[in-house]
Amino acid sequence: MSSLGTLEDSSAASVSLTAPDAQDCFTINSSSSSYKVLDFLGEGGFGTIISSVNLRTRKMVALKIMKDTGSARDAEHEAGD
Ligand SMILES: Nc1ncnc2c1ncn2[C@@H]1O[C@H](COP(=O)(O)OP(=O)(O)OP(=O)(O)O)[C@@H](O)[C@H]1O
């Protein structure tokens, strides 16, 4: 299991969630990368954890969607690391 880290370019202003595309997939966009949402992983006191794929690097990452800001933090660790 990967651990959570900090997404360098994350901020409430630079991260957005777009509607499902033609394949019914949600996408989270930051200033440098877009992430395809795959699954719900869990929920903590400060946010919700989802698994996703970084569409630029093709790495699987865990994203934390902060409850009060809507910003995202991710773990740049592949699922198999
Ligand atoms: N990298 C991960 N891979 C898979 N599941 C994860 C990962 N990180 C977190 N989770 C799941 O999400 C849940 C909540 O994670 P989170 O890090 O938010 O926990 P927390 O430390 O209790 O929260 P907080 O720091 O917000 O109080 C975990 O209990 C776990 O089930």
The ligand as an ORCA input file, in Angstrom:
! r2SCAN-3c Opt
* xyz 0 1
  N      -2.094      5.279      0.314
  C      -3.235      4.670      0.648
  N      -3.629      3.544      0.028
  C      -4.796      2.946      0.346
  N      -5.648      3.385      1.279
  C      -5.282      4.486      1.947
  C      -4.074      5.193      1.662
  N      -3.996      6.263      2.475
  C      -5.107      6.219      3.228
  N      -5.887      5.159      2.929
  C      -7.177      4.794      3.522
  O      -7.878      5.982      3.856
  C      -8.136      6.024      5.266
  C      -7.973      7.441      5.758
  O      -6.650      7.850      5.511
  P      -6.082      9.173      6.174
  O      -4.662      9.339      5.791
  O      -7.009     10.302      5.840
  O      -6.207      8.740      7.690
  P      -6.060      9.601      8.977
  O      -4.614      9.738      9.283
  O      -6.932      8.970      9.995
  O      -6.695     10.950      8.492
  P      -6.381     12.438      8.941
  O      -4.909     12.669      8.779
  O      -7.201     13.238      7.946
  O      -6.870     12.552     10.350
  C      -7.148      5.042      5.863
  O      -7.643      4.486      7.043
  C      -7.013      4.004      4.795
  O      -8.093      3.085      4.883
*
